Amino acid sequence: MVKGLHLSLRRYVLWTLLAVGCVLITSFSLLSSERFFQGMDGMLRHTMVRFATTMDISEDAPENTLNFYISARLDQQPDEILKSFADKELKPYQLEKVIEREWFLARPHAARFLMMVPLENGDVRYVSQLFTGPKPSGGKPAWLSHEVMSMAIGLAALGIFAAILLLIMRSVTKPVETLQQWAAGLDEKQLDAPIPTFRYQELNGLASLIHSSLQSVRQTLERERTFVNHASHELRTPIAVIRSSTELLQRVLSKEQQQAHMLTTNSKRVNALARIDNASKTMTDLTETLLWLARDNDQALPYHNVDVSEMVRQLCDDLGYLLKGKSVEVELIVPSTEMYLPDTASRIIIGNVIRNAFQHTDCGVVKINLQGNTLTVENHEQEGGVDNADDAMLQKPELDDTGYGLGLKLITKLTEKLEWEFEAGAVPSGYQVKLELHEPNDSDT
């Protein structure tokens, strides 16, 4: 089938069967008409042969019996016969005929027949017959020919066939349409209802297969949703412990540095502690994102007037720890823009976009541009970086746990939930993310 060509199964079957029926009925109508005339000619030919072989005539005395003219010579036939068949080459037992009518579908108003019959003794007999059309007598109209009757019967048969075909197609397609509507309306609530009956055994089997497949999908989604909820809630406790322990260690190290009069803050212990603190912040953000994403899609989100530019600046400040120890320049072009958005959801999505850019840029520039309701974030990596490899390893945050793969998947799901437009793709020496924010319609609010 040609790509992009969509056919309706009902129309395809209907038109195919109608075409086949039309061809068959037309063929049989033409065949019956042809056989009718062949039968009439055969009967006339047989009658002429019987007359020619049984009638005893003289060479000079033609006979006229039952409208048949029998003669021993051709020139003894009536003038009308001679004029009609003057240019005909007669062959033994071959019936020659001339039919006169006004047009193809009109009844003939005259017919002439001639045949040459050789006898066993070597003589030849010529047999002819003349017909003229009868006058209309209030019965069958004069214009109603056999061809017209055949066409009328064929069209009537085709109409009956089409009507029966439409009834059959309706009885078949209506349960299929009912199955389609039922399958399209299936949701978590409808899956618990019993499967309706669709008249035909094959459709009932298909409905059972669809129902069981969706049941399996729902069970899988419920398991994943339950796992995400439980895992996210359970992660809150160890993350809180890590956060509090990190803060305690920071205070202890700060006191030790003050007591030892240590002015430098770039020791490996401080860097390792800062890396633990940064990772705990990332885990906290990721946990909150998963919890928000696992909520029911039908749950209404609180909308407020949000200063998007201020939100972007604040998120850049909060996520600045991801750029510590890196040679990264951040270019902010965020004019004041206020929109009616869900504050928490917007913060999570924009924060994930900026986090990905900061996290995956070691040496280069991150450009954040806000134009109208479109936020574009680009990160361009340049050659070079931190001189000390050990310090770079300590300062560099995790790359695989919440990288482009998982981060972009989360952003995609979040934007789909809010019906925002999200585009991401590689650019020379970097990556670009374009996020188009949409305020809710009046019907949504």
Helices and strands as residue ranges (DSSP letters): H 9-54, E 63-65, E 68-71, G 74-76, H 79-84, E 96-100, E 110-118, E 124-132, H 146-184, G 190-192, H 201-259, H 268-293, E 303-307, H 308-318, G 320-323, E 327-333, E 338-342, H 343-359, E 363-371, E 374-381, H 389-395, H 404-418, E 421-427, E 430-436
